[in-house]
Amino acid sequence: MSLPAALSREWLNELATKYGENNVRKLASLIVDKEMIEPARKDLEREELAKSLVADEEDFEKLKELTGEESKPEVFKKLIEPEFIDTLPKEIYTDNMETVRQDLAPKIERGRQFFERDVVSLIQKINGENNEEIVPTKAIGLAHLKEIGPAYAAGDAETFNSSLEAYLDEIDANKPVGMSGMGVDVESIYNRFSPFYLSMVIYLAAFVISCLGWIVWRDPLKRAAYSLVVLGLTIQILGIIARVVISGRPPVTNLYSSFIFVSAAGILFLLIAEKITKLGVGTLMASTLGFIVLMWAWAMSISDGDTFTVLQAVLDTQFWLSTHVICISLGYCATIAAGFLGIAYIFGALVTKVFDKNTRRLFANVIYGVVCFGLLFSFFGTVLGGLWADDSWGRFWGWDPKENGALMIVLWNALVLHARWAGLIRARGLATLAVLGNIVTVWSWEAVNQMGVGLHAYGGSEGNRMAYVGMFWLVNLVVVSIALIPTSYWSSYRNDDTPCEKTA
């Protein structure tokens, strides 16, 4: 048992002894009442009473005489002092306090229920989700542990080995609730293997080979690059599965894991696009996306440390993590994948003759399909997020920065599709707007978390990475600027038998 787990157990045992209650829910109720509600009740009552008295002009005039103050803020400040408010005349204090207590009762009850749910969840984490009674604990392996140190100091190998073996056997026989040997073994392999770092290196190698494939030995190098990306993605997916096994949670639980998941899904989209177009640009963009996002995640792990963070109470739900979070993450990855395909279209059509009219049409159709996918999952993810917010915070929508960001992705994808349907843009315009979708997505996905405001502020991190966000935006804006070059200068448009696109 780890030290934090042991300390949690010790804390739980102390509370169970203190309140003489071993039932999880009853103990949680007592903890909330005694440790949270009761200490705060008098302060709340005093503050609400002061507000009501100051608001009543007749009472305010009396209070000015009693306090010696003239302004309402100063009278209020005096009233909330515990030693003063209890000395108020009975005719002022008693009647008003009774009304205040009646008004506060529903609010306090709602607060009690909210806190009780979180405390029950915390106790169940320590005690085991299926245990309704507090499970007594003992000092596991302590006797053997006391023998190991002296034996080592004395050079007594026989005693040291036997005590160590007995200690490990006792630890193994008394594993913490919910702990599996498989999870421990997988975590050990995961830490030694560093799958995401390895994938990042493979994506970099694939990028270099893919670039070389546009210069020499195109077909062999194109196949080699594609195979390397598939290998990197396979290792990355195995790493994601390992994290699920280790944490017992869905694949996305924090910002770091969202980077890992979104990049994997985005690479899969780009590999499918490569299978459709067979130009090599899907592989190039997949390796680029994989390297950039995993490098970003690697920097995040360096600055933040532990990537298996303890979930915030509001996130402690398997259902919403498996529905809303997965849906919104798929919306992110599809929009990002469409943006990278847009970059591939712009540079491919600008500097090569590979993108003839039919290829451009095919590529635009692929971008269109990915944007449709992004809109679908962004919309459903946003709606599910609203339902989760209603369940947790009592309102479906509150114009929180993160909520606004999710809505921006939905609206942007809808704008792109409507512009296409209305004939306002063609292939080049679709690719350009898809690149701008990268900016919108990274704003919603990463930037709003760094603001540290709103109910979703828990998505932030120790290191402020707005500089990375700014650089990413700048690169995409440069690409959009390049896309505005008249198509008469684009290599792939020069041999068309139809007039060049003037705008979109």
Secondary structure, DSSP 4 states (H G I P E B T S, - for coil): --HHHHHHHHHHHHHHHHHT--BHHHHHHHHIIIIIIHHHHHHHHHHHHHHHHHHSHHHHHHHHHHH---SHHHHHHHHTSHHHHTTS-HHHHHHHHHHHHHHHHHHHHHHHHHHHHHHHHHHHHHH-TT-SBPPP---TTHHHHHHHHHHHHHT-HHHHHHHHHHHHHHHHHTPPTT--HHHHHHHHHHHHH-HHHHHHHHHHHHHHHHHHTTTSSHHHHHHHHHHHHHHHHHHHHHHHHHHHHHHSS-S-SSHHHHHHHHHHHHHHHHHHHHHHH-SSHHHHHHHHHHHHHHHHHHHHHHHH--SSPPPPGGG--HHHHHTHHHHHHHHHHHHHHHHHHHHHHHHHHHH-S---HHHHHHHHHHHHHHHHHHHHHHHHHHHHHHHHHHHHHS-S----HHHHHHHHHHHHHHHHHHHHHTTS--HHHHHHHHHHHHHHHHIIIIIHHHH--STTGGG--SS--HHHHHHHHHHHHHHHHHHTS-GGG-GGGTT-SSPPPS--
